[in-house]
Amino acid sequence: MFWSHRRDTPNRGLSPNLGSALESRIPSDGMDPVRNPFAPGAGQRPPELAGRSSELDAFEVVLERVARGRPERSLVLTGLRGVGKTVLLGELRSMAMRRGWGAGKVEARPDAGLRRPLSAAIHRAVRDLALKHRAPDRVDAVLAVLKAFALRSAPDGAKLRDRWQPGIDVPATSGRADSGDIEIDLVELFTDVAELAADVGTGVALLIDEMQDVVPDDVSALCAACHELSQSGAPLVVVGAGLPHVPTVLSASKSYSERLFRYLRIDKLERGEADRAVTVPIEREDGEITPDALDVLFETSGGYPYFVQAYGKASWDAAPASPIERDDVQVAAPEAEAELAVGFFGSRYERATPAEREYLQSMAELAGGRDEPVGTAAVAETLGRKASSLSPARDSLLKKGLVYSGERGQIAFTVPHFGRFLLRQEAEV
């Protein structure tokens, strides 16, 4: 077994009751940290991808329908930070590649155009398709269009040395996907790439993370391109992921966007799936965890996948031996919370100005630390200010991705447990 022989050790400065409880187990040197299966990290795939079978099944249907030449809507995953949207995007990309599809991934950034990162992602997808295509000239023709599209990312009049070079070893074409109008160009590029995929009987999946950060003109272009492809039944699908207000962003651009995409809400795990996300990795390492320990872990994590990993990792490291027990999770909780306070909550809080922090604190107090939306008017009343005077702070927080507005007059945190973190921080001052 991976844990060492038990021996007497100090109770690590715990309270008498908790120390006695641990001593009754005759603790050992502890669980092997090298074999700790949990992996909290941005976009890091958990050892057990629990609770996402419906989303995986939905994408499997999309792949199969497209393979049979049937029209299908693109997908958009929405949810708070820490629910595993980026992980799920990676899994969907792997599914597409196992089917022989070309696949490329983009992470949108605020105030940055999509043309350049899209070019790189589509280049990757075309390279995937080229491995199966028997007509190199046909592949080169599409790459020439892609290069023309990519080179339009440089501003007019830019010197040659300042122009971004996409690394495509064919001359750029002229008159196709190079008008400078992103909506026209993207429709033409997507059409050509989809036709290349059709040549080899597969498709293309373009995955876009942080979709709420796509600038308005590019959102409009994406919608127009998806609309064109859906009408023709071309084998190219867009899979986006972003915060809960992404549907509002898309519908503000094109009124028909709600019919272009299938929206899948990614939420925290139900109790059974959260338990599976913990027990399966532990059992793979020949360990165990008690039901009481699972109760505490679920209560502290709230079922949010990132938190499940964080508390699971800390609990493994804190346990003196298998099975991991309730006391181990309680001992580990402060350490996990301290790490979350720095890496998950703190890094975001530090981006806020004093005025924005005041706004965030008011939201936390109104919601009582719960993950619930509050009224913007109530925030203004709490702060003793006019709502109009708080608009700059609110708009900046929206732009920074710290809050979102699911409906008019309502505001909520994009990060689960953020209100609880703010209240705890205030109490410690």
KETI-475341 format. One record per residue (C-alpha): x, y, z; residue in one letter. Coordinates in steps of 0.1 Angstrom, whole numbers, padded with zeros to 4 digits, always signed. Example, Ala and Ser with C-alpha at 12.3 -4.5 7.8 and 13.67 -1.06 7.14 Angstrom:
2
+0123-0045+0078A;+0137-0011+0071S;
END
This chain:
429
+0000+0000+0000M;+0011+0036-0005F;+0008+0048+0031W;+0036+0041+0055S;+0035+0021+0087H;+0018+0040+0115R;+0037+0057+0143R;+0031+0082+0170D;+0033+0118+0159T;+0023+0151+0175P;-0013+0163+0170N;+0000+0193+0149R;-0013+0219+0173G;-0049+0210+0168L;-0077+0217+0193S;-0078+0190+0220P;-0110+0174+0207N;-0098+0172+0171L;-0063+0162+0181G;-0077+0134+0202S;-0098+0122+0173A;-0068+0120+0150L;-0046+0104+0176E;-0072+0076+0180S;-0062+0066+0145R;-0025+0064+0154I;-0014+0086+0125P;+0015+0078+0103S;+0039+0098+0081D;+0008+0105+0059G;-0004+0098+0024M;+0021+0099-0004D;+0019+0134-0019P;+0035+0122-0051V;+0005+0100-0057R;-0021+0127-0049N;-0045+0123-0078P;-0062+0157-0076F;-0053+0185-0100A;-0067+0219-0093P;-0056+0243-0120G;-0069+0266-0148A;-0081+0243-0176G;-0065+0213-0160Q;-0084+0181-0167R;-0095+0164-0135P;-0086+0128-0130P;-0123+0119-0133E;-0145+0141-0155L;-0177+0135-0136A;-0212+0149-0143G;-0206+0160-0179R;-0220+0130-0198S;-0250+0149-0211S;-0228+0175-0227E;-0204+0149-0242L;-0234+0130-0255D;-0248+0161-0271A;-0216+0168-0289F;-0214+0131-0300E;-0248+0137-0317V;-0235+0168-0334V;-0205+0149-0348L;-0227+0120-0360E;-0253+0142-0376R;-0227+0163-0394V;-0210+0131-0406A;-0243+0121-0422R;-0246+0154-0439G;-0274+0166-0417R;-0276+0203-0406P;-0268+0209-0370E;-0264+0239-0347R;-0232+0249-0331S;-0228+0247-0293L;-0222+0273-0266V;-0213+0262-0231L;-0221+0288-0204T;-0214+0289-0167G;-0195+0305-0139L;-0158+0304-0134R;-0145+0271-0120G;-0173+0248-0134V;-0150+0232-0160G;-0159+0249-0192K;-0123+0250-0205T;-0118+0214-0195V;-0149+0204-0213L;-0139+0223-0245L;-0106+0203-0245G;-0126+0171-0241E;-0148+0180-0271L;-0118+0189-0292R;-0103+0154-0284S;-0136+0138-0294M;-0136+0156-0328A;-0100+0147-0334M;-0107+0110-0327R;-0133+0112-0354R;-0106+0125-0378G;-0119+0160-0378W;-0097+0191-0380G;-0099+0210-0348A;-0085+0243-0335G;-0090+0263-0303K;-0090+0300-0296V;-0091+0320-0264E;-0108+0353-0269A;-0093+0384-0252R;-0110+0417-0244P;-0102+0445-0268D;-0084+0421-0292A;-0096+0412-0326G;-0103+0375-0334L;-0088+0375-0369R;-0052+0366-0358R;-0060+0338-0332P;-0087+0324-0355L;-0061+0322-0383S;-0038+0301-0361A;-0066+0278-0349A;-0079+0272-0385I;-0043+0267-0397H;-0041+0239-0371R;-0074+0224-0383A;-0063+0225-0420V;-0031+0208-0411R;-0051+0180-0395D;-0072+0177-0427L;-0041+0177-0449A;-0029+0144-0434L;-0059+0127-0450K;-0063+0148-0482H;-0049+0133-0514R;-0047+0166-0534A;-0019+0188-0520P;-0028+0216-0545D;-0063+0217-0530R;-0049+0220-0495V;-0025+0248-0507D;-0054+0267-0523A;-0072+0268-0489V;-0040+0278-0471L;-0035+0306-0496A;-0070+0319-0487V;-0062+0315-0450L;-0030+0334-0454K;-0048+0363-0471A;-0073+0363-0443F;-0046+0363-0416A;-0026+0391-0432L;-0055+0415-0429R;-0049+0415-0392S;-0022+0441-0398A;-0034+0477-0400P;-0034+0494-0433D;-0001+0510-0441G;+0019+0489-0416A;+0054+0482-0426K;+0064+0447-0437L;+0085+0441-0406R;+0055+0450-0384D;+0031+0426-0401R;+0023+0393-0384W;+0034+0364-0405Q;+0011+0333-0400P;+0038+0307-0409G;+0020+0295-0440I;+0044+0285-0467D;+0023+0294-0497V;+0016+0328-0513P;-0015+0345-0502A;-0044+0346-0526T;-0061+0377-0537S;-0098+0385-0538G;-0109+0358-0513R;-0113+0364-0475A;-0092+0395-0477D;-0117+0424-0481S;-0110+0437-0446G;-0146+0432-0436D;-0144+0405-0410I;-0180+0393-0417E;-0175+0388-0454I;-0140+0374-0450D;-0150+0349-0423L;-0179+0335-0443V;-0156+0330-0473E;-0129+0314-0452L;-0152+0291-0433F;-0168+0280-0465T;-0135+0270-0481D;-0123+0252-0450V;-0156+0233-0447A;-0154+0222-0483E;-0119+0209-0477L;-0132+0188-0448A;-0160+0176-0470A;-0134+0164-0495D;-0121+0138-0470V;-0155+0130-0454G;-0149+0147-0421T;-0155+0181-0405G;-0140+0210-0387V;-0145+0220-0351A;-0135+0255-0340L;-0135+0259-0303L;-0137+0294-0288I;-0131+0300-0250D;-0140+0331-0231E;-0166+0339-0258M;-0180+0368-0238Q;-0148+0387-0246D;-0151+0385-0284V;-0155+0421-0297V;-0189+0431-0312P;-0178+0431-0348D;-0163+0397-0345D;-0194+0384-0327V;-0215+0396-0356S;-0191+0379-0381A;-0191+0346-0362L;-0229+0346-0362C;-0231+0354-0399A;-0206+0327-0408A;-0225+0301-0386C;-0257+0311-0403H;-0243+0307-0437E;-0229+0273-0429L;-0260+0260-0412S;-0280+0269-0444Q;-0257+0250-0466S;-0251+0221-0442G;-0213+0225-0444A;-0193+0203-0420P;-0180+0231-0397L;-0192+0237-0362V;-0183+0263-0337V;-0182+0253-0300V;-0180+0283-0277G;-0176+0286-0239A;-0182+0316-0217G;-0199+0333-0188L;-0236+0330-0182P;-0244+0362-0202H;-0229+0349-0235V;-0264+0344-0250P;-0272+0380-0243T;-0239+0391-0260V;-0248+0370-0291L;-0284+0381-0294S;-0274+0417-0291A;-0253+0412-0323S;-0277+0391-0344K;-0313+0387-0336S;-0313+0352-0351Y;-0283+0340-0329S;-0306+0322-0305E;-0316+0299-0333R;-0280+0294-0345L;-0266+0279-0313F;-0276+0253-0288R;-0268+0266-0253Y;-0257+0242-0226L;-0256+0255-0191R;-0226+0240-0172I;-0232+0241-0134D;-0219+0227-0102K;-0220+0190-0098L;-0249+0171-0081E;-0239+0153-0049R;-0235+0119-0065G;-0213+0132-0093E;-0192+0153-0069A;-0187+0122-0048D;-0176+0102-0079R;-0151+0130-0088A;-0135+0123-0054V;-0138+0086-0048T;-0128+0073-0082V;-0094+0090-0083P;-0087+0079-0047I;-0097+0043-0054E;-0074+0043-0084R;-0046+0049-0059E;-0058+0021-0037D;-0071+0045-0011G;-0105+0052+0005E;-0125+0081+0019I;-0153+0078+0044T;-0189+0089+0038P;-0186+0115+0066D;-0155+0130+0049A;-0175+0132+0016L;-0202+0151+0034D;-0178+0177+0046V;-0160+0179+0013L;-0192+0185-0006F;-0204+0211+0019E;-0171+0231+0017T;-0167+0228-0021S;-0204+0234-0030G;-0200+0209-0057G;-0180+0233-0080Y;-0155+0212-0099P;-0125+0234-0093Y;-0132+0235-0055F;-0137+0198-0054V;-0102+0194-0068Q;-0087+0220-0044A;-0103+0205-0013Y;-0097+0170-0024G;-0060+0176-0030K;-0056+0193+0005A;-0075+0165+0022S;-0053+0139+0007W;-0022+0157+0018D;-0036+0162+0053A;-0047+0126+0059A;-0022+0106+0080P;-0035+0073+0065A;-0062+0058+0044S;-0092+0061+0047P;-0094+0099+0045I;-0118+0109+0073E;-0140+0138+0082R;-0113+0153+0105D;-0088+0152+0077D;-0111+0173+0055V;-0117+0198+0083Q;-0080+0201+0089V;-0073+0206+0052A;-0101+0231+0046A;-0081+0262+0059P;-0051+0253+0038E;-0073+0249+0007A;-0091+0281+0014E;-0058+0299+0018A;-0046+0287-0016E;-0079+0297-0032L;-0078+0331-0015A;-0045+0338-0033V;-0047+0320-0066G;-0085+0319-0074F;-0101+0348-0055F;-0072+0371-0047G;-0058+0373-0082S;-0092+0386-0094R;-0098+0409-0065Y;-0064+0426-0070E;-0076+0436-0105R;-0103+0458-0090A;-0099+0495-0081T;-0109+0508-0047P;-0142+0520-0061A;-0148+0486-0077E;-0140+0468-0045R;-0165+0488-0027E;-0191+0478-0052Y;-0181+0441-0049L;-0183+0443-0011Q;-0218+0458-0012S;-0229+0429-0035M;-0215+0404-0011A;-0233+0419+0018E;-0266+0421+0000L;-0264+0385-0010A;-0252+0374+0024G;-0222+0356+0008G;-0245+0334-0013R;-0240+0329-0051D;-0271+0349-0059E;-0277+0380-0081P;-0286+0413-0064V;-0303+0445-0077G;-0281+0473-0090T;-0305+0497-0074A;-0300+0479-0040A;-0262+0483-0044V;-0266+0520-0050A;-0289+0523-0020E;-0265+0504+0003T;-0236+0527-0008L;-0258+0558-0004G;-0251+0568-0041R;-0271+0574-0072K;-0271+0544-0095A;-0258+0565-0124S;-0227+0574-0104S;-0219+0538-0100L;-0221+0529-0137S;-0184+0534-0144P;-0175+0509-0116A;-0201+0484-0126R;-0192+0486-0163D;-0155+0482-0155S;-0163+0451-0134L;-0183+0437-0163L;-0154+0443-0187K;-0130+0426-0163K;-0152+0396-0161G;-0157+0398-0123L;-0194+0403-0125V;-0221+0396-0151Y;-0257+0408-0157S;-0281+0380-0165G;-0310+0404-0168E;-0316+0441-0167R;-0311+0456-0132G;-0294+0425-0118Q;-0257+0418-0112I;-0239+0387-0099A;-0204+0374-0094F;-0188+0353-0121T;-0168+0334-0095V;-0187+0311-0071P;-0181+0317-0034H;-0166+0351-0042F;-0191+0368-0019G;-0182+0344+0009R;-0145+0352+0003F;-0152+0390+0005L;-0172+0387+0037L;-0145+0365+0053R;-0118+0390+0042Q;-0137+0419+0057E;-0142+0400+0090A;-0104+0394+0092E;-0095+0431+0088V;
END
